C-alpha cells in the first residue's frame, strides 16, 4: 500500500507539471521574426491596438486638466459652455467644444483656448485682433490630425475670453499663457504662427520661453503692435521662417511692417511671400482667390520643418 501511494503521488505530480507546462505554452504570444507573414503581423497589430487604446499625451503624463473658471466673457452672445464646463466661442463646432480649456495669464486674465491633438511637437496659433479662435481652426485641426499638439488661444477682450477693458496692451501675456500650456502638456519644441498682432506677440513670447523654436509663420504682422516691439525677438529666431503679406493691405503699410520683420529675422532659411488678394491676416487664405494654395503651403511648411 505504501509503495502504491508513493507511485500514485509521483504520477499525480507529473500530470500537474505536464498540464502547467502545456497551459503556459499555449498562452505564450507568438514571437515575431522576419519571416512572419503579413496576415500574422496584421493580427498581432490588431491585438495590441485592442489591448492598449491610444491615449493622449496629457493622460499618459498624468497632467490634470485645467479647471473651469467663472468670468465675464468679452462677447457673451457668442460664448457657450463646453461639456466640461469651459467657456468657448460658439463658432467652434459641437464636436470640438470638449477640447476647450481655460488659461490664466500672468496678470490674472482668463482665456478660452482649444487644445487639439497630442505629441511632443507643439504649435501655437495666435489670431489677429478683432478676430476669434476660429481664425486658425482649420489649420489647427489639420495639424492635430497630422500628429501635432496644437493650442489656439482666444486673446483677452475677444470671444469667450475674459472681458478685461482695463488693459489691452499686454496681449503678449496671452501668448505666454498658451506657450506655457504647450509646455505643461508635454511639448518639447514649438512652432510659432500668428496673424497681425497675434504674430507679433507670438514672436515676443516665443523667445522668452524655454521651449526651442522650430519654425515661424507670420501673416500680416506689424513689427510694433502698440507698445510691443517684435524686432528684438525676431532677431533671435534662427529657425526657418515664412513671412506673408498683401501689397494693398492697409494701403501698403502692412507690407512695410512685414518687410521690417523679414529683414530683421535671424533666420538664414526664410521666405517672403507676396499674396495679391488684398486681404489681411488669415483672410488671405480664407477669402483670397488662391487661398487654398496658401493654406496648404503653410501647413506643409510646418510639417516639413518638424520632420
Order of alpha helices (4+ residues) and beta strands (2+ residues): alpha-alpha-alpha-beta-beta-beta-beta-beta-alpha-beta-alpha-beta-alpha-beta-beta-beta-alpha-beta-alpha-beta-alpha-alpha
